[in-house]
């Protein structure tokens, strides 16, 4: 039984509109708001790229030996993704994103970043085979034995 004049004042639930959008680089599909899609397209010359590819584009720009534009870094990343898709045998209609990111990670580990401004004391030590090795700063055993 309702009391006259006491209509319930429930807050209106705002439904956010989302759209499916496919990354122009890796072809991963996400659901995003139209406003977010618009902001990403403004940032990347009308192209929509997912968050993972956006990070890869930033990485591409910082790894370059010379300063490059975001557009050039994006073009390099899209080129890499296209060659990745054409070189791998299609197991299904699309490769699982986790597997694809693992391959991209392995690629980035295989191509080390150039050191832009590091002092020689900060450079990693290299063993006789040419692999990076850990540098020992001292022994913790001397403080335990006394």
N, C-alpha and C positions, 0 to 999 in steps of 0.2 A: 504494500500500500504506500503510495507516494504522498508526501506532504506537499500541499499546494505551495507554489512559489519556490520550491527547492529542486529545480531541475539539476540533474547532475552536470557538473562542469568538467567533463573528462577532456584532457588535452587532445587536440587533433593529432593524429599520427600522420606524419609527413612521409609519403612514399617517395623515395628517390628513384628517379628514372635512370636506368642503366642500359648500355648498349654493348653488344659484342663487337670487339674490334681486333683485327689481326695485325700482328707486328709486321712491318714492312721489311724487317731484316730476317728474323728467325721463323716467322709465320706462326708463332705461338698466339693463341686467342685468349683474350681476357675480357671480363665484363667491367666497364668503367662508366663513370658519369660523362655526359656530353661535355660538361665544362672542363673536366680533366683531359679528355681527348683533345679538346681544342687547345689547351695550354701546351700539351706535348707537341702537337702539330706546329704550333707557333715556334717552338724552340728548335724543331728539327726540319725546317724548310718544307712544311706541309706533309711530312711523313709521320706516321705514328709508329713509335717503337716502344717495346715493353721495358719495364724497369731493369731487367737483366741486361738487355742490349744497351740501354742508356749508360749503365755502368761500364760496359765494354767499350763504348764510344769514348767515355772519359779516359779510360785506361789507354786506349789507342792514341789519344791526343798527348798524354803524358809520356808514353813510351817512344814517341817519335823523336828522332835526333834533332829535328828542327821544329820550330813552332808551326802548327797546322791549325786550320780552322775547324770548327765543329763539323761543318759540312764535309770537309775532306776526311776527317776521322770517321764520320758516319758512312761515307762512301767506301772507305777501306773495310769497315766492319761488315757492311752489306755484301761486299765482294767476297770476304772471307766466308760468310754464311752461305752464299751461293755456291762457292767451291766446295764447302763442307757437304752441302746437300747433294751435289753432283758426284762427289767422290765416294760417298757411303752407299752401300747397297740398301735399297728400300726394304725394310723388314715389314712395314705396314704402310699405311697412308702417311703417317707422320712418326718421327722418332720421339721417344719420351723426353720431355724437357730436361729431366735430371741427367739422363745419359748424355744429351747434347751439351749441357753445361760442364759435365765432367771432361768431355773432349776439348772444350774451349779452355778449361782450366789447365789441362795437360799441355795444350799449345802455348799458353802464356808462360808456363813454367819452363818450357823448352826454349823460349826466346827471352833472355834476361833483359831487364830494363837498363838503359844506359845511366851511368851515374852522372848527374848534372853538376853538382858542386859538393863533393864529399872530400874531406881531408884524408890524407893517407892513413891516419890512425884509425879512421872509421871503416877503412876498407877491410873486407874479410880476408883472412889468411888462406893460402892455397897450399895443399899438400903436394908431394912429389908427382902425383898422377894428374894434378891440375884441378882437383875437386876442392870446393870450399871446406875448410876445417874449423873446428872450434878453437878459440884462443884461450889458454888458461891464464887467469889473472893471479892466481896464487893458490895455496893449499889451505883447506879448512882443517886439515888434520893437525897442523901445528898449534892451532888454538885449542884443540881438544886434548892434546897430550900434556899441556902445562898446567 
